[in-house]
């Protein structure tokens, strides 16, 4: 992340919110924004992991706070954004990374409550986060940048993932629609579509399905390995940087070539 710190001072002294920041991609993204000079609100429902992310940022000399927030609830999201504005004077960047994945059933066997939970956490949360993030950016009048974490499943569904696929397909729709609405106000909104990234959520999914990790890596990339959370963090940082000033409403695949196959 030193490239952005040394070459692009865009992030220095600005503020960022990262949801799902307790582990995996969210943690890597929060650390990347801090390393580039931003003050970071780390949000999650996993308090211990979120506080650990904040501790890592502070130990490296950065500034961060943890906010417990269930991003599927309006009240928690409003509080999260308000905390950022109160603490740091505004909101410049947001990466909405919170998500879950737990399906093992075909669509016809999927319980209604599991569908509802998946759509609440993966899709409704993006609506709520953008709603209040955009309001904060508009109030400040300085524009901003938002990145939503979608998935390669937005394009190519995997078996037993009807709710997850629907939620991530919806994230792309929200991203593009919001980008159209708010680009004239200087708010750039984009998405990242991660492929098979080596996170606890991926490892749990592989174990749940009784798959061999290397077989999964071979099948879901062109280079026979999983991606790293840092590779997603680099993409998020670039999309929020001045270098991506002409990139609006885009879905960036970081997937080891999976979608090219």
DASUL-V376834 format. One record per backbone hydrogen bond with DSSP energy under -0.5 kcal/mol. NH is the residue of the N-H (numbers start at 1). CO is the residue of the C=O. E is the energy in kcal/mol with one decimal. If there is no record, write none. Layout:
NH;CO;E
NH;CO;E
This chain:
4;1;-0.7
5;1;-1.3
6;2;-2.8
7;3;-2.6
8;3;-0.7
8;4;-0.9
9;7;-0.7
11;8;-0.7
12;9;-1.2
13;37;-2.1
14;11;-2.0
16;39;-2.5
17;93;-1.8
18;41;-2.6
19;95;-2.1
20;43;-0.8
21;43;-2.5
23;20;-0.7
26;23;-0.7
27;23;-1.5
28;24;-2.1
29;25;-2.5
30;26;-2.4
31;27;-2.5
32;28;-2.0
33;29;-2.4
34;30;-2.0
35;31;-2.6
36;32;-1.7
37;34;-1.6
38;33;-2.6
39;14;-3.3
40;63;-2.2
41;16;-3.0
42;40;-0.6
42;65;-3.0
43;18;-2.6
43;41;-0.5
44;67;-1.2
47;45;-1.2
50;46;-2.4
51;47;-2.8
52;48;-1.9
53;49;-2.1
54;50;-2.1
55;51;-2.4
56;52;-2.2
57;53;-2.1
58;54;-2.8
59;55;-2.4
60;56;-1.0
60;57;-0.6
61;58;-1.8
62;57;-2.7
65;40;-2.0
67;42;-2.7
69;44;-1.9
71;69;-1.0
73;70;-2.1
77;73;-1.9
78;74;-2.7
79;75;-2.1
80;76;-2.3
81;77;-2.4
82;78;-2.6
83;79;-2.4
84;80;-1.6
85;81;-2.4
86;82;-2.9
87;83;-2.4
88;84;-2.8
89;85;-1.7
90;84;-0.7
92;15;-1.4
93;15;-2.0
94;145;-1.7
95;17;-2.7
96;147;-2.5
97;19;-0.5
97;95;-1.1
109;106;-1.8
110;106;-0.5
110;107;-1.6
114;111;-0.6
115;111;-1.8
116;112;-2.5
117;113;-2.2
118;114;-2.4
119;115;-2.5
120;116;-2.3
121;117;-2.4
122;118;-2.5
123;119;-1.7
124;119;-2.9
125;120;-1.3
127;123;-1.9
128;124;-2.8
129;125;-3.1
130;126;-2.6
131;127;-2.4
132;128;-2.0
133;129;-2.8
134;130;-2.9
135;131;-1.4
136;132;-1.8
137;133;-2.2
138;134;-2.9
139;135;-2.2
140;136;-1.6
141;137;-1.8
142;137;-0.7
144;186;-1.9
145;92;-2.1
146;188;-2.7
147;94;-2.7
148;190;-2.3
149;96;-2.2
150;148;-0.9
150;192;-3.1
152;194;-1.9
154;151;-1.6
155;152;-1.8
156;152;-2.8
161;158;-0.8
165;161;-2.7
166;162;-2.2
167;163;-2.5
168;164;-2.4
169;165;-2.5
170;166;-2.1
171;167;-1.5
172;168;-1.3
173;169;-1.5
174;170;-2.6
175;171;-2.5
176;172;-2.4
177;173;-2.4
178;174;-2.7
179;175;-2.2
180;176;-1.9
181;177;-1.9
182;178;-2.3
183;179;-1.6
185;182;-1.0
186;183;-2.1
187;182;-1.9
188;144;-2.5
188;186;-0.7
190;146;-2.4
191;250;-3.1
192;148;-2.2
193;252;-3.1
194;192;-0.7
195;254;-2.2
196;220;-0.5
197;195;-1.3
198;227;-3.1
199;197;-1.7
203;199;-2.5
204;200;-2.5
205;201;-1.9
206;202;-2.4
207;203;-2.3
208;204;-2.6
209;205;-1.6
210;207;-1.0
211;206;-2.2
213;211;-0.5
216;212;-2.1
217;213;-2.5
218;214;-2.5
219;215;-2.0
220;216;-2.4
222;256;-3.2
227;196;-2.8
231;228;-0.9
232;228;-1.1
233;229;-2.4
234;230;-2.3
235;231;-1.3
236;232;-2.4
237;233;-2.5
238;234;-2.2
239;235;-2.4
240;236;-1.4
241;237;-0.7
241;238;-1.1
244;241;-1.4
245;242;-1.6
247;244;-2.2
248;246;-0.7
249;189;-2.3
252;191;-2.9
252;250;-0.6
253;251;-0.7
254;193;-1.8
254;252;-0.5
255;253;-0.5
258;255;-1.6
260;257;-1.0
261;257;-0.7
261;258;-1.2
